[in-house]
Amino acid sequence: MAWFRLSFLLVGGLLAVGLTSPAAPPEQARVETLLAVQTALQHGREHLQRGHYLAAVQALEAKIEIIDGHKEFLRALRDAYMGLIRELRDGGKPDEAESYVRRLKQIDPGATLELQGKAAPLAAAPAAPVAPPAVPNPFTEKKAPAGPTTAGLTAATTPPGATNAVRGVPAADPFAPENDTQLQEARGFLVRAEREFVDEKYPMALKYYDLTHSVAPKLLDPVRERWAYCKLHAVVAALNQPGSRATPQELEQAARQAMSMAPEKLDKFGQEILRKIADRQAGGGGAAPPIDATAEVRHLGRQGNWNVAETTNFRLYHQLSQDTAEKAARTCEATRVAMSRKWFNDAPPAWQPKCDVYLHPTGRDYAQATQQSPSIPGHSTIQNEGERILSRRIDLHVDDPNALVGVLPHETTHIVLAGRFGPKPLPRWADEGIAVLSEPPDRIQKHLDNLPKHYRDGLLFRLSHLLSMDNYPDARSVGAFYAQGVSLCDYLTKLKGPQVMTAFLRDGQRGGWEPAIQKHYGVNGYAELERQWLAATVQSGGAVARNGGPGE
């Protein structure tokens, strides 16, 4: 088939990944609009499932002008409005509730009848007919927040049950389609993706595959290799595009993600592309080339239900092909070296004991073996005696599409950080923030994009509390906690570099956070750092008007 000719593409001039020409073809623009609508709908439904009605409204309203009467979108927005109205009324905020009643009337005048008296639960409410929003857009009446006040930040809480030895990853919890209309729509996208693929129009095929995934991910299981090929094709396109804005690190992560989706067929081509990326980075601005994970992998045969593979520092228990197991083992070794160099500027000695890595086939297998929720993609466990590490272990399930490219580097980074800051474990916000920064750029960006919404919802923590938090917050605040930790780690790293940040963390734990802030960043205490961080993150995106710092 034509899709096994990636090596030829390495010399061609193609479009850069992530870039759209100013005059995009009408079909391409239509697909991008559909994808944006479906993504917003998915995010809105995720928030509805969790009972986060304000977040659902914000996610859906952001795309209201381009939905073109999309009935499922309007039904989700209707449910979000009704949930938020009830929540505001119950919370003693009738005026705010009334503003959303007016918006609800624009898309479903009959829905307000359900709000009179004691209405049935949303899940049991019959689907009401919906209509496109009236013109002018009713959402233009929404006023911007007054400014960064203390209302956007809450005090810290410490829930029972969490232990410092386990480092977890929040569940991705993708929204599953719930009705035949969505499935029919997704099947249409998939048919178009396959047609574009056969015609070798890989960029357009990728858009339709992505669109299918946003609606009904399971439909892509039989065509996963072709979807992966299109992703790898996009990496090649970016490599061949002069002046591409994609960084070598982003291209490497995208290539590895595509390779993990079809390791048997794309590994050879992927390795060639990784070498090209390494060559490009080595010649660009004196930056260090990415680690070439060529660690020796030894296959030790079967132990019970597991195949066992081993490197110098890791022992993998798996039920994968040898090629895929070797890729996972080399990812671990590469991450170990890369994270040690980035955060500590050293090459660590060989680990004794080795880190055991259990690659469970499914979420159900993972849950049975670890007693963790199957919705969690993975976690790491460290046992220590002071600064001495007694055992290292990673558990994850490989049916998660990001298992080898996101979850495995994330958990390996937790293991790298363990024991490097003295006998006391690293605060959770920093441990998770640094680990997330080892994931692919799109995964990092999800957390950063959520930060303004969490600020508006009043879920962020004051830095005076966050920096000293040893544990995770309650479930309602976990999303905000991750977004804040990732954002703060990203901000401090860009401010003075990763090794200054690790020195700041070490000094903060030993001698107090405010002296460490002054010493390493020249900032006078929590309030000033908080003001500068919000100005560079939340306010820079226009989400909050600048009107004084949160500590003022």
C-alpha positions in Angstrom: 0.0 0.0 0.0 1.0 3.6 -0.6 1.1 4.4 3.1 4.4 2.5 3.6 6.4 5.1 1.8 7.3 7.6 4.5 11.0 7.6 3.7 10.2 9.3 0.4 8.3 12.0 2.2 11.4 13.0 4.1 12.8 14.9 1.1 9.5 16.5 0.1 8.1 20.0 0.9 4.9 19.5 2.9 2.7 21.6 5.2 3.8 22.2 8.8 1.8 20.4 11.5 -0.5 22.6 13.4 -0.4 25.5 10.9 -3.3 26.7 8.7 -2.8 28.9 5.7 -4.6 32.2 5.8 -6.9 31.1 3.0 -7.7 27.6 4.0 -9.8 25.6 1.5 -13.5 25.6 2.3 -13.6 21.9 3.1 -10.6 22.1 5.4 -12.2 25.1 7.2 -15.5 23.2 7.6 -13.7 20.2 9.1 -11.8 22.4 11.5 -15.1 24.0 12.6 -16.7 20.6 13.1 -13.8 19.4 15.1 -13.9 22.6 17.3 -17.6 22.1 17.9 -17.2 18.4 18.8 -14.3 19.1 21.1 -16.3 21.8 22.9 -19.3 19.4 23.1 -17.1 16.7 24.6 -15.7 19.0 27.2 -19.1 20.3 28.1 -20.5 16.8 28.6 -17.5 15.8 30.7 -18.2 18.8 33.0 -22.0 17.9 33.1 -21.1 14.3 34.1 -19.2 15.7 37.1 -21.9 18.2 38.0 -19.6 21.2 37.1 -22.4 23.3 35.5 -20.5 26.6 35.2 -17.5 25.0 33.6 -19.9 23.2 31.1 -21.6 26.5 30.2 -18.3 28.2 29.6 -17.0 25.4 27.5 -20.1 25.3 25.3 -20.7 29.1 25.1 -17.2 29.5 23.7 -18.2 27.9 20.4 -21.9 28.9 20.3 -21.4 31.2 17.2 -20.1 28.3 15.0 -22.5 25.5 15.9 -24.9 26.1 13.0 -27.9 24.8 15.0 -26.2 21.6 16.2 -29.0 19.9 18.2 -26.9 17.8 20.5 -24.8 20.8 21.3 -27.8 22.9 22.1 -29.3 20.1 24.2 -26.1 19.9 26.2 -26.1 23.7 26.7 -29.7 23.6 27.8 -28.8 21.0 30.5 -25.8 23.0 31.6 -28.0 26.1 31.9 -30.6 24.3 33.9 -28.1 22.7 36.3 -26.4 26.0 36.8 -29.6 27.9 37.4 -30.7 25.4 40.1 -27.2 25.5 41.6 -27.3 29.4 41.8 -30.8 29.5 43.2 -29.9 26.9 45.9 -26.8 29.0 46.7 -28.8 32.1 47.3 -27.8 33.9 44.1 -31.1 34.6 42.3 -29.9 37.6 40.3 -27.1 35.5 38.7 -29.5 32.7 38.1 -31.9 35.0 36.3 -29.2 36.0 33.8 -28.8 32.4 32.8 -32.6 32.0 32.7 -32.6 34.7 30.0 -30.0 32.8 28.0 -31.9 29.5 28.4 -35.0 31.1 26.9 -33.0 32.0 23.8 -32.3 28.3 23.0 -35.4 26.6 24.6 -38.2 28.8 25.8 -40.2 25.7 27.1 -37.3 24.6 29.3 -38.0 27.4 31.9 -41.3 25.6 32.7 -39.2 22.8 34.2 -37.6 25.3 36.6 -40.9 26.2 38.2 -41.4 24.2 41.4 -39.6 20.9 42.0 -38.4 19.7 38.6 -37.3 16.1 37.9 -33.6 15.4 37.8 -31.8 16.4 34.6 -30.9 12.8 33.7 -34.6 11.9 33.7 -35.9 15.0 31.9 -37.4 14.3 28.4 -35.5 15.8 25.5 -37.1 19.1 24.6 -37.1 20.5 21.1 -34.3 23.0 20.5 -33.8 25.9 18.2 -30.8 27.9 17.0 -29.9 30.8 19.2 -31.5 34.1 18.3 -29.6 37.0 16.7 -28.1 39.1 18.2 -26.0 36.6 20.2 -27.5 36.7 23.8 -24.1 36.0 25.3 -22.7 39.4 24.5 -24.4 40.7 27.7 -21.9 38.7 29.8 -19.6 41.0 31.7 -15.9 40.5 32.4 -14.8 39.7 36.0 -13.8 42.8 38.0 -10.2 41.7 38.4 -7.9 39.3 40.2 -9.3 39.3 43.8 -9.1 36.7 46.5 -12.4 35.3 45.3 -10.6 33.2 42.8 -8.4 31.5 45.4 -9.3 29.1 48.2 -7.7 27.9 51.3 -6.0 24.5 51.2 -7.6 21.3 52.5 -5.9 18.0 53.3 -8.1 14.9 52.7 -7.6 11.6 54.5 -6.4 8.5 52.8 -3.6 9.8 50.5 0.0 8.6 51.1 3.2 10.3 50.1 4.4 7.0 48.5 1.9 6.8 45.6 2.0 9.2 42.7 -1.1 9.0 40.6 -2.4 10.5 37.3 -6.0 11.8 37.0 -8.3 9.9 34.8 -8.7 11.2 31.3 -12.4 10.1 31.5 -13.2 10.7 27.7 -16.9 11.2 27.0 -18.5 8.2 25.3 -21.3 8.8 22.7 -24.8 8.1 24.1 -27.1 8.1 21.1 -27.4 6.7 17.6 -27.3 10.2 16.1 -23.8 10.8 17.3 -22.6 7.3 16.2 -24.1 7.9 12.7 -22.3 11.2 12.5 -19.0 9.6 13.6 -19.3 6.8 11.1 -19.7 9.5 8.4 -16.5 11.1 9.5 -14.7 7.8 9.5 -15.9 7.0 5.9 -14.6 10.3 4.8 -11.3 9.7 6.6 -10.9 6.4 4.9 -11.7 7.9 1.5 -9.1 10.7 2.0 -6.6 8.1 3.1 -7.0 6.0 0.0 -6.5 9.1 -2.1 -3.3 9.8 -0.2 -4.6 13.1 1.2 -3.2 12.4 4.6 -3.6 15.8 6.3 -7.3 15.9 5.5 -7.6 12.2 6.5 -6.0 13.0 9.9 -8.6 15.8 10.5 -11.4 13.3 9.9 -9.8 10.6 12.0 -9.4 13.1 14.8 -13.0 14.2 14.3 -14.2 10.6 14.6 -12.1 10.1 17.7 -13.7 13.2 19.4 -17.2 11.6 18.9 -16.7 7.9 19.1 -13.1 6.7 19.9 -13.9 3.0 19.7 -14.8 3.3 15.9 -11.1 3.9 15.2 -9.8 0.6 16.7 -9.9 -1.3 13.3 -8.1 1.6 11.5 -5.6 2.6 14.2 -2.6 1.9 12.0 -3.8 4.3 9.3 -4.6 7.0 11.9 -1.1 6.5 13.3 0.4 6.8 9.8 -1.4 10.1 9.3 0.0 11.4 12.6 3.5 10.4 11.5 3.0 12.0 8.1 2.2 15.3 9.9 5.5 15.1 11.8 7.3 14.6 8.5 5.4 17.5 7.1 6.6 19.7 10.0 10.2 18.6 9.5 10.1 19.6 5.9 8.5 22.9 6.4 11.0 25.8 6.6 10.3 28.0 9.7 7.9 25.5 11.3 6.9 26.5 14.8 6.9 23.0 16.1 9.9 22.4 18.4 12.1 19.2 18.1 10.7 18.0 21.5 7.2 18.4 20.3 8.0 16.6 17.0 9.7 13.8 18.9 6.8 13.2 21.3 4.3 13.3 18.4 6.4 10.7 16.5 6.7 8.4 19.5 2.9 8.6 20.0 2.2 7.6 16.4 4.8 4.8 16.6 3.2 3.4 19.8 -0.2 3.2 18.0 1.3 0.9 15.3 4.6 -0.4 16.5 4.9 -3.4 14.2 4.5 -1.4 11.0 5.7 2.1 11.8 8.7 1.5 14.1 11.3 1.4 11.3 10.0 4.6 9.7 9.6 6.2 13.1 13.2 5.5 14.1 14.3 7.2 10.9 12.2 10.3 11.7 13.6 10.4 15.2 17.1 10.4 13.8 16.1 13.4 11.6 14.7 15.2 14.6 17.8 14.6 16.6 20.0 15.9 13.7 17.8 19.0 13.4 18.0 19.7 17.1 21.7 19.1 17.4 22.3 21.8 14.7 19.8 24.3 16.1 21.1 27.0 18.5 23.4 24.7 20.4 20.6 22.8 22.1 21.4 19.3 23.4 20.1 16.6 21.1 17.3 14.4 22.4 18.3 11.1 24.1 18.7 8.2 21.6 17.2 5.4 23.7 19.5 2.6 22.6 19.7 0.9 25.9 20.3 -2.9 25.8 17.1 -4.8 26.5 17.3 -8.4 27.7 14.3 -10.7 27.4 14.2 -13.1 30.4 11.3 -15.3 29.3 8.1 -16.0 31.2 7.4 -15.6 35.0 3.9 -16.7 35.7 1.5 -14.8 33.5 4.2 -12.2 32.6 6.8 -11.8 29.9 9.9 -10.2 31.5 12.3 -7.7 29.9 15.1 -6.0 31.7 17.5 -3.0 31.2 20.1 -1.6 33.5 17.6 0.3 35.6 14.2 -1.2 34.8 12.5 -4.6 34.9 9.3 -4.8 32.7 6.5 -7.3 33.3 4.2 -7.3 30.2 2.1 -9.2 27.7 3.2 -7.3 24.6 5.3 -8.1 21.6 9.1 -8.0 22.2 9.4 -4.9 19.9 6.8 -3.0 21.9 8.3 -4.1 25.2 11.7 -2.8 24.0 10.2 0.5 23.1 8.6 0.9 26.5 11.9 -0.1 28.2 13.9 2.4 26.2 11.3 5.1 26.9 11.9 4.5 30.6 15.7 4.7 30.2 15.5 7.8 28.0 13.2 9.5 30.4 15.4 8.7 33.4 18.4 10.3 31.8 16.6 13.2 30.2 14.8 14.2 33.4 18.0 13.9 35.5 19.8 16.1 33.1 17.0 18.7 32.8 16.2 19.1 36.5 19.5 18.2 38.2 22.2 18.6 35.5 23.6 15.2 36.2 23.7 11.6 35.0 22.4 9.4 37.9 24.2 6.2 38.9 22.5 2.9 38.1 19.5 2.3 40.3 19.6 -0.4 42.9 17.0 -1.7 43.2 15.8 -1.5 39.7 12.4 0.0 39.0 9.7 -2.7 38.4 7.2 -1.7 35.6 4.0 -3.6 35.3 2.2 -3.0 31.9 -1.2 -4.4 32.5 -3.2 -5.3 29.4 -6.5 -3.5 30.4 -7.9 -1.1 32.9 -9.7 -4.0 34.5 -6.5 -6.0 34.9 -4.9 -2.9 36.4 -7.7 -2.4 38.9 -7.7 -6.0 40.0 -3.9 -6.0 40.5 -3.5 -2.7 42.2 -6.9 -1.9 43.8 -6.9 1.4 42.0 -9.7 2.7 39.8 -9.6 1.5 36.2 -10.2 5.1 35.1 -6.7 6.1 36.4 -4.2 5.4 33.6 -1.3 4.6 36.0 0.6 5.4 39.2 4.0 4.9 40.8 4.9 3.7 44.2 8.2 4.5 46.1 9.2 3.0 49.4 12.0 4.8 51.2 13.9 4.9 54.4 15.1 8.5 54.7 16.9 9.4 51.5 17.5 5.7 50.7 15.1 4.2 48.2 14.0 0.7 49.1 11.8 -0.1 46.1 10.5 1.6 42.9 7.4 0.5 41.0 5.3 1.7 38.1 1.8 0.3 37.2 -0.2 1.3 34.1 -2.6 -0.2 31.6 -1.5 -0.2 28.0 -5.1 0.1 26.5 -4.8 3.8 27.3 -3.8 5.5 24.0 -1.3 7.7 25.9 0.2 4.9 28.0 3.7 4.7 26.4 4.0 8.3 25.3 2.4 10.2 28.2 1.7 8.0 31.3 5.0 6.1 31.2 7.2 9.2 31.1 5.0 10.9 33.7 5.4 8.0 36.2 9.1 7.6 35.4 9.6 11.2 36.2 8.0 10.7 39.7 10.6 7.9 40.2 13.5 10.2 39.1 12.4 12.9 41.6 12.1 10.5 44.5 14.9 10.9 47.0 16.4 13.9 45.3 15.1 16.5 47.8 16.1 15.0 51.1 14.1 12.6 53.3 10.8 14.6 52.9 8.8 13.9 49.8 8.4 16.7 47.2 5.1 18.6 47.7 2.4 17.2 45.5 1.9 20.3 43.4 5.5 20.3 42.3 5.8 16.5 42.0 2.8 16.3 39.7 3.6 19.6 37.9 7.0 18.4 36.9 5.8 15.0 35.9 3.1 16.5 33.6 5.7 18.6 31.9 7.3 15.3 30.7 4.1 14.5 28.7 3.3 15.4 25.1 2.6 19.1 24.5 -1.1 18.7 23.9 -1.5 17.0 27.3 0.3 19.8 29.0 -1.7 22.4 27.2 -5.0 20.8 28.5 -4.0 21.7 32.0 -2.9 25.2 31.1 -6.1 25.9 29.1 -8.2 24.9 32.2 -6.5 27.4 34.5 -8.6 30.5 33.7 -11.8 28.6 34.2 -10.7 27.3 37.6 -9.7 30.8 38.5 -13.2 32.1 37.6 -14.8 29.3 39.6 -12.8 30.2 42.7 -11.0 26.8 42.9 -7.4 27.9 42.9 -5.3 27.8 46.1 -3.4 30.7 47.5 0.3 30.2 46.9 0.9 30.4 50.6 -1.1 27.3 51.0 -0.3 25.5 47.8 3.5 25.5 48.2 3.3 23.6 51.5 0.6 21.1 50.6 1.8 17.6 51.1 -1.2 15.9 49.8 -3.9 16.1 47.1 -7.0 18.2 47.8 -10.6 17.0 47.8 -12.0 15.5 44.6 -13.8 18.8 43.6 -10.5 20.7 43.5 -8.2 18.0 41.9 -8.5 19.5 38.4 -7.7 23.0 39.6 -4.8 21.6 41.7 -3.2 20.0 38.6 -3.8 23.0 36.4 -2.2 25.3 39.0 0.7 23.0 39.7 1.5 22.5 36.0 1.2 26.2 35.3 3.3 27.3 38.3 6.1 24.7 37.4 6.0 25.8 33.8 6.1 29.5 34.8 9.0 29.1 37.2 10.9 26.9 34.8 10.7 29.5 32.0 11.5 32.3 34.4 15.0 31.0 35.5 15.4 27.5 34.1 14.6 24.0 35.5 17.7 23.7 37.8 17.0 27.0 39.5 13.5 25.7 40.1 14.7 22.5 41.7 17.1 24.5 43.9 14.1 26.7 44.9 12.1 23.5 45.8 15.0 22.1 47.9 15.6 25.4 49.8 11.8 26.0 50.2 11.4 22.6 52.0 14.4 23.2 54.2 14.3 26.8 55.1 10.8 28.1 54.2 9.1 29.2 51.0 9.2 32.9 51.3 13.0 33.1 51.8 13.4 30.7 48.9 11.2 32.9 46.7 13.3 35.9 47.5 16.6 34.0 47.1 16.0 32.4 43.7 13.5 34.7 42.0 14.1 38.1 43.6 10.4 38.4 44.5 9.2 39.7 47.8 7.0 36.9 49.2 3.9 34.9 48.3 1.7 37.8 47.3 4.1 39.3 44.8 4.9 35.9 43.2 1.2 35.2 43.0 0.5 38.5 41.3 3.3 38.1 38.8 2.3 34.5 38.0 -1.4 35.4 37.5 -0.4 38.3 35.3 1.7 36.0 33.1 -0.9 33.2 32.9 -4.5 33.9 33.7 -4.5 37.6 32.8 -2.3 37.3 29.7 -5.1 35.3 28.0 -7.6 38.0 28.7 -9.6 35.9 31.1 -9.3 38.4 34.0 -8.9 42.1 33.8 -5.9 43.5 35.5 -7.0 45.4 38.5 -4.4 44.8 41.2 -2.9 41.6 42.5 -4.7 38.9 44.5 -2.9 39.8 47.6 -3.8 43.4 47.6 
